[in-house]
Amino acid sequence: MSEKLIIPKIEDSIYDLETISKELEKKGAKGSINRVNWNSFPYQPAVTFLMAYNQNNLFLKFDVTENHIRAMETETNGNVWEDSCCEFFCAFDNEGYYNLETNCIGTQLIGWGAKKEERTLLDSIIIDAVKKHTTLEHKTIEPQSGRFEYQLTMIIPAATFVNHPGMKFTQGMQLKGNFYKCGDKTPEPHFVSWNPIEIKEPNFHRPDFFGTVELA
């Protein structure tokens, strides 16, 4: 059964990361990234997320506890999925979907396209306009094991969705999407999702398995 998340509106006047983080803790809709879709990658970190919106932004906060960590990518649109990485994929129509992938130190990749093999990466100016805060320092972390806890908060402007100019987020609007936690080159690779993905091999680029996010 497909997941559905109904997210609340936050006042349009709030736009700084510290305040948004607190507002999400108080009001945000909560989801869990807890679907282990592939038996060959059984490791499941503890990951939840909070989400809300206003007219001009989507607000998203990940809370992660994991036994392994890696953060080697510091360049925008680099291979962040190889690190400890939180991801949000979303589609507003049937033309294509956006993939927002952010490693644990805040390095981000954003792409657009109809399928995995047809991604167009967004300009770094657009990506830099996504406000990001992580509770980890923005410096490389060599692969290691232990116990690691961090939070990643984002303010995603409507202008991020460049193939949908003039986008506004309004009550009753629905989008399709999925939320992921991965780490292809961490000490224990994992591929965990919010909505289940019923295929044989790991692949997050499957909009046919997106759930629903509705704006309340």
C-alpha positions as CSV (number, residue, x, y, z in Angstrom):
1,M,0.0,0.0,0.0
2,S,1.3,3.4,-1.0
3,E,2.3,5.8,1.8
4,K,0.6,9.2,2.1
5,L,1.9,12.2,4.1
6,I,-0.3,15.2,4.8
7,I,1.9,18.2,5.6
8,P,0.9,21.4,7.4
9,K,1.5,25.0,6.4
10,I,3.9,27.3,8.3
11,E,3.6,31.1,8.3
12,D,5.0,32.7,5.2
13,S,7.1,35.1,7.3
14,I,9.3,32.3,8.6
15,Y,12.3,31.6,6.5
16,D,15.5,31.2,8.6
17,L,16.8,27.7,9.2
18,E,16.9,27.8,13.0
19,T,13.3,28.9,13.3
20,I,12.1,26.4,10.7
21,S,13.9,23.6,12.5
22,K,12.0,24.5,15.7
23,E,8.7,24.9,13.8
24,L,9.1,21.5,12.2
25,E,9.7,19.9,15.6
26,K,6.4,21.4,16.8
27,K,4.2,21.2,13.8
28,G,5.8,19.1,11.0
29,A,4.3,16.0,9.6
30,K,6.5,13.0,10.5
31,G,7.5,10.1,8.4
32,S,9.8,7.2,8.8
33,I,12.4,5.9,6.3
34,N,12.2,2.2,7.4
35,R,11.6,0.1,4.3
36,V,14.4,-2.4,3.7
37,N,13.6,-3.3,0.1
38,W,16.5,-5.6,-0.7
39,N,17.6,-8.6,1.4
40,S,21.1,-8.3,0.2
41,F,21.4,-4.9,1.9
42,P,19.7,-5.6,5.3
43,Y,21.2,-2.7,7.3
44,Q,18.6,-0.2,8.5
45,P,19.7,3.0,10.2
46,A,17.1,4.9,12.3
47,V,15.8,7.7,10.1
48,T,12.7,9.9,10.5
49,F,11.8,13.1,8.7
50,L,9.6,16.1,9.3
51,M,8.0,18.2,6.5
52,A,5.8,21.3,6.1
53,Y,5.4,24.1,3.6
54,N,4.4,27.7,2.9
55,Q,3.5,29.4,-0.3
56,N,7.1,29.7,-1.5
57,N,9.0,26.8,0.1
58,L,9.0,23.2,1.2
59,F,10.6,22.6,4.6
60,L,12.3,19.3,5.3
61,K,14.2,17.9,8.3
62,F,15.9,14.5,8.5
63,D,16.9,12.9,11.9
64,V,19.4,10.1,11.5
65,T,21.1,7.7,13.8
66,E,23.4,5.2,12.1
67,N,26.3,2.8,12.9
68,H,28.6,4.0,10.0
69,I,29.4,7.3,8.4
70,R,31.1,8.6,5.3
71,A,31.3,12.2,3.9
72,M,33.9,12.5,1.2
73,E,32.0,14.6,-1.3
74,T,32.3,18.4,-0.9
75,E,31.5,19.5,-4.4
76,T,27.9,20.4,-5.5
77,N,26.4,17.8,-7.8
78,G,29.2,15.3,-6.8
79,N,28.7,11.7,-5.8
80,V,26.8,12.4,-2.6
81,W,24.9,9.1,-2.7
82,E,28.2,7.3,-2.0
83,D,28.3,9.1,1.4
84,S,25.8,9.0,4.3
85,C,23.0,10.6,2.3
86,C,19.4,11.6,2.8
87,E,17.3,12.0,-0.4
88,F,13.9,13.5,-1.4
89,F,12.5,12.7,-4.9
90,C,9.4,14.4,-6.1
91,A,7.1,14.8,-9.1
92,F,4.5,17.4,-9.8
93,D,3.2,15.8,-13.1
94,N,4.0,12.9,-15.4
95,E,6.8,14.7,-17.3
96,G,9.6,13.9,-14.9
97,Y,10.8,14.1,-11.3
98,Y,13.4,15.9,-9.3
99,N,16.0,14.2,-7.1
100,L,17.4,16.1,-4.2
101,E,20.3,14.2,-2.6
102,T,22.2,15.7,0.3
103,N,25.0,14.1,2.2
104,C,25.4,14.4,6.0
105,I,27.7,17.4,5.8
106,G,25.3,19.3,3.5
107,T,26.8,18.8,0.1
108,Q,23.9,18.5,-2.4
109,L,23.0,17.2,-5.8
110,I,19.7,18.1,-7.6
111,G,18.6,16.7,-10.9
112,W,15.6,16.5,-13.2
113,G,14.5,14.0,-15.8
114,A,12.0,11.3,-16.7
115,K,14.2,8.4,-15.7
116,K,17.6,7.6,-14.1
117,E,19.4,7.6,-17.4
118,E,18.1,11.0,-18.4
119,R,19.1,13.3,-15.5
120,T,19.9,17.0,-16.0
121,L,21.8,18.4,-13.1
122,L,20.7,21.9,-11.9
123,D,22.9,24.9,-11.9
124,S,24.9,25.4,-8.7
125,I,23.3,28.8,-8.2
126,I,19.9,27.1,-8.0
127,I,21.3,24.5,-5.6
128,D,23.0,27.0,-3.4
129,A,19.7,28.8,-3.0
130,V,18.4,25.8,-1.1
131,K,19.2,26.7,2.5
132,K,20.8,23.7,4.4
133,H,21.9,23.1,7.9
134,T,23.5,20.0,9.3
135,T,24.5,19.4,12.9
136,L,27.8,18.0,11.5
137,E,30.7,20.2,10.4
138,H,31.1,20.8,6.7
139,K,34.3,18.9,6.3
140,T,35.1,15.5,5.0
141,I,34.6,12.4,7.2
142,E,36.5,9.3,6.4
143,P,34.5,6.1,6.4
144,Q,34.2,4.8,10.0
145,S,31.9,2.9,12.3
146,G,30.5,3.7,15.7
147,R,27.3,5.6,16.7
148,F,26.5,8.7,14.8
149,E,23.6,11.1,15.2
150,Y,22.8,14.1,13.1
151,Q,20.0,16.3,11.8
152,L,19.8,17.9,8.3
153,T,17.3,20.7,7.8
154,M,16.4,22.3,4.4
155,I,14.4,25.2,3.1
156,I,13.6,24.3,-0.5
157,P,12.4,27.3,-2.5
158,A,9.7,26.8,-5.2
159,A,12.2,28.2,-7.7
160,T,14.3,25.1,-7.2
161,F,11.8,23.3,-9.4
162,V,13.1,24.9,-12.5
163,N,10.9,23.0,-15.0
164,H,7.9,24.3,-13.2
165,P,8.3,28.1,-13.3
166,G,5.9,30.2,-11.2
167,M,5.4,27.3,-8.8
168,K,3.4,28.1,-5.7
169,F,2.5,25.7,-2.9
170,T,-1.2,25.8,-2.0
171,Q,-3.6,24.0,0.2
172,G,-4.9,20.8,-1.4
173,M,-2.0,20.4,-3.7
174,Q,-0.6,16.9,-4.1
175,L,2.8,15.8,-5.3
176,K,4.2,12.3,-5.7
177,G,7.5,11.5,-4.0
178,N,9.7,9.3,-1.9
179,F,12.3,9.8,0.8
180,Y,15.4,7.7,1.1
181,K,18.5,7.0,3.2
182,C,21.5,5.5,1.5
183,G,25.3,5.2,1.6
184,D,26.7,3.3,-1.3
185,K,30.3,3.4,0.0
186,T,29.8,3.5,3.7
187,P,31.1,0.6,5.8
188,E,27.7,-1.1,5.5
189,P,25.9,0.0,2.3
190,H,22.2,0.5,2.6
191,F,19.2,1.6,0.5
192,V,16.2,2.4,2.7
193,S,13.0,4.1,1.7
194,W,9.7,5.7,3.0
195,N,7.5,4.1,0.3
196,P,8.3,0.5,-0.6
197,I,10.1,-0.3,-3.9
198,E,9.1,-3.7,-5.2
199,I,11.9,-4.5,-7.7
200,K,14.9,-7.0,-7.5
201,E,17.9,-4.6,-7.4
202,P,18.4,-1.3,-5.6
203,N,17.2,1.7,-7.6
204,F,15.6,4.8,-6.1
205,H,14.9,6.3,-9.5
206,R,11.4,4.6,-9.7
207,P,8.6,7.2,-9.7
208,D,6.2,4.3,-10.2
209,F,6.8,3.6,-6.5
210,F,6.4,7.1,-5.3
211,G,3.9,7.8,-2.4
212,T,1.8,10.9,-2.0
213,V,2.5,14.2,-0.2
214,E,-0.6,16.4,0.3
215,L,-0.5,20.0,1.4
216,A,-3.1,20.6,4.2
